[in-house]
Amino acid sequence: MEGIKIRELSCKDVSAAVEKLCIQACCILPKEIEESLVDAKEREESPFGEFIIDQILENAACARKQMMPLCQDTGVAIVMVEMGQEMVINGGNLTDAINEGVRRGYKKGFLRKSMVDDPIFNRKNTLTNTPAVIYYELVQGDHMKIMLLPKGGGGENVGALKMLRPADGLEGVKDFVLQTISEAGGKPCPPIIVGVGVGGTLDKAAVMSKKALCRSINQPNPHPQYAALESELLEKINSMGIGPQGLGGRVTALAVQIEYFPTHMASLPVAITVNCHSARFAEITL
């Protein structure tokens, strides 16, 4: 198109970036999460809960220093890609390039490979932790933003999705979130981060609940009503008494993060994805 300069990006560069992200996400706890845990320790009223947070922080320091995984479960590689419309990929297929990066990163970083090639009939390990679960979004510009969210089985298994009725309204959404976290208890290794997707369709809500976990825990939803809902849900979750590692205490969650989207007038989808205290995440803009 006249007046627009198209930028080229090599598949080799994408693979190299994803390889590094895999190791970084699995071995280095994001600074903001570590700072939140330090603050959580000050707020924790249970001596045993305080001890557990100390152990979590020590584990994070050891993982960062030795570049070893924060947790043995290095998860499914969930990759969120924001791709500028003024960019083209050369040298191969973008999905193949991302999977190559995952394969190399999990091998080089000595990260556990957890993917099986068939969910029911032949649960045989692929030995590469591929295929990754990849979502693409076209955006303006000539850049590519890659967000990697390695998702462990403990947190993933307590996620939930429900098609509420519009009449259930705000209270129905609150009740579903709180019920889901209450039933999860200590299974997802608290302190947790709770991602919530509201609206769209069944599948859109689920993706949004994961996209919510890519947002900084220091960045509330820009919509004031959703920001207030995040704060209210966090307070109620932390009043449940589940506590660190589910052994009692005040700090069950570090954050609740909500994403929303317009929906059908007859629908109110709500999806919940939970991150454990090893909140694995890394991103890069190419």
Secondary structure by P-SEA (a helix, b strand, c coil): cccbbbbbbbaaaaaaaaaaaaaaaaccccaaaaaaaaaaaaacccaaaaaaaaaaaaaaaaaaaaccccccccccbbbbbbcccccccccccaaaaaaaaaaaaaaaacccccccccccccccccccccccbbbbbbbcccbbbbbbbbccaaaaaacccccccccccaaaaaaaaaaaaaaacccccccbbbbbbccccaaaaaaaaaaaaacccccccccaaaaaaaaaaaaaaaacccccccccccccccbbbbbbbbbcccbbbbbbbbbccccccccccc
